[in-house]
Amino acid sequence: MNAATEKPLLEVGSRSMIEHVIAALTWSKMVDRIIVAFSKNTPQTARKARELNAEILETPGEDYVSDMRYAIRKLGLHTVLTVSADLPFITADIVDQAVKKYNSCGKPSLSVMTHASIYEGLGSEAEYVFQVDGRSLVPIGINIVDGTRINEPELEQAVLVTESEELALNVNTLMELETARQRLKKSRGRRSDDKPH
C-alpha cells in the first residue's frame, strides 16, 4: 500500500485494523485461542498484538498460504480459523456463523465468501473470483481448515456466503482504506441518529 505504517496498524475509526479483528475474535463464543502470525516485515504489528494479549508467532513471511501452513505445523493446530488482519468490519457474529457451519458441513475446510457484484458497488476490484454453483464469489479473508490435513494438496471446501458490503471491505489499497473510514463514520452517524432525542 506504500504506507509508512504497517498495514494491520492502519486506523479505521479510532482503532487499528488488527484491534478490530482481535476484538471480534475475543467476543466470539467459538474462538478459544488467538495467535497473530507476523514476519520480519511487521515487527510493530507483533508489538501491538502483544499489547492486546494475543499470542504471537514469527513466520518466514513468504506469502499468506505458506505462512498459514507453517504456523499450523509449528504449533500442531487442529481446527484453525484464519483471519486476514485487514478486515475492519469483521464481527464475532460472522466468526461464530462460520465455525458453526464448518462444524456441521463435514468438509475439511470452509471459506467465507461474498458476491463479486458487491465489489462494483464499493468501487473496488476483487482480486480472486471463483465460480461456485453458478455464482461468482470472492473470498473475504475468513477461512477454517482441519490442521491435521494441512499437508494435503487440495481440500474439499464448504462455503458460507455473506451479503455484507462491510465484510467485503478487505483493505488492500489506500482507496479501500478511505472507503472503510467513510463507511465507519456513516454507520456511527446512523447509530446516533437512531437514538431517541
N, C-alpha and C positions, 0 to 999 in steps of 0.2 A: 504493500500500500504506500510505500515511500513515506511513512510517517516516522517521526522521531521517537515515538512511543511504541513499545511492543504491542502488537495488535490486541491481545487479550486485556491489556490495560487501558485501552481507549475508552473514554467515558460516554455512556448513553444515559442521560439524566445525571444524577449526582453520583452514580456508581460506575465502576469499570465493568466491561462485559463479563469478565471472569467472576466478579462479585454477583452479577445477575444469575449466572449459571450455577455457582456454588449455592446461592440462596435457594434456588429451585430444587436442587438435589437434596439440600438439607431438609426442606419442607416435605419432600416426597416420603410417602409411607413405605415405599418399596426399596429404597436405597439404604444399605447399611454400612457402606464404606465409600469414601471419596478420595480418589488418588489423582493428582494433577501430574500429567506427564509433561516434562519440559526438556529442552535441549540446551546446548551451549549458546544458542541464539536467543534464548528467552530467560536470562537469569533473574530479571526483575519480576517476571511472572512467577517464578519459583518462590521468590521472597514474599510476594503478595499472597500466594497460596498458603505459605507457612503462617502468615499473619491471620489468615482466615481458618486456621486449624485443620487444613486439608493435608493429607499425606502427599509427599512429592516423590517422583521417580524420574531420574535423568535417563533419557533415551538417546539413541545415536543421532536423531534429527534428520533422518533420510527423507521420509515422507510419512503422511498420516497413517497409511495402512501398515507399513513396515514398523513404525514406532508402536502402533497398537499391538501388533503381533509380538514385538519384543517385550512390551510391558506384561502381556498375558503370560508369556513363557517364563519370564523372570520371576513373577510373583505367584505363578501356579494358580491363576484365577480360573473360576468355573463359569458361572453365569455373569457376563460382563456387559454393562451398559456403557457405551461410549458416546460422549457428547462433545461437539466442537465448542471451543471457547469463545466463539463469535456469534452466539445466539442470544442477544439481549432480551428477547421476549419469551424465552423458554419458561414453562411453568411446571410446578410439581404435578399438576393435573395431567399434562401430556406425558410426563415421565411415567406416572402411575398407569395411565391407559396403555402405554407401550409395553410395560412389564406384564400387565395382566393379559394382554393379547399374546405376548411371547409365551407366557406360561400355559396358555390354553391351545396354542396353534400346533404344537407337536413338531415344529420345524427347528433346526439348529441355529437359525438367525432370523432377525427381523429388522426392517428398515422403516423409519417414519418418513413418508413422502408427501408431497403436495402436488397439485396440478400445475403443469408448465404454464398454463394461461395466467396464473396468478402473478407470475414474474413480469408479464407485459404490463399489468396494472400497476406494478411497483416501479415501472420504468427501468427494470433490471433485466439481465440476461442470464438464464440458467446455464450452468457450466456442463452439467450432465443431465440428459433426458433419456428415460427408459420407457419402453413400451410394455405396459403391464395390463393384461386382459383388455386390450384395445384402448387403454388410456395412456396419455403422455404424462409421465410422472417424474418428479425431481426429488432426490433425497435431500433432506434438510439438515442432516448432521446429527441425527439421533439414531443409534443402532444398538442392537443387542445380539450377542453371539455366545454360543456354547464354547467356552475357552478350552475345553478338553478336546475340541475338534479343530483347533486353530491351524493345525498343520495340513489340513485337507485343502486341496487346491480350490474347490468351489463348494459352497454350502447352499442347500435349498433354503429359500428365504420367504418369510411371510412379510406382508406389507400392511402398515397402518397408514391410512390416508387422512391428513388433516386439511381442513378448509381454511385454516387461519392464515391470513395475509402476514400477520406479525411473525408467526413462526417461520414463514418463508424468508424473512429478512436475516439471511446469513451474511454478515458484514465482511465483504471482501474488497470493497473499493471505498474511496473517500465519499463518493456519491451515495453509496448504500449507508455509510455511517451517518451522513447528514439526513437521509430519509428516516433512519431509525430514530435520530434525535427529534426530528419534527413530529413523527408519529407518537413518540412518548409524550411530548408536550401537549399534543392534541388530546390524547387519551386522558391525561391528567386534567385538562381543561374540561372535558366532558364529565369526568367524575365529580369535579367541584360544582359544575352546573346542575348535576343531579341532586345535590344536597338541598334540603329544604331551606328557604330563606327566612 
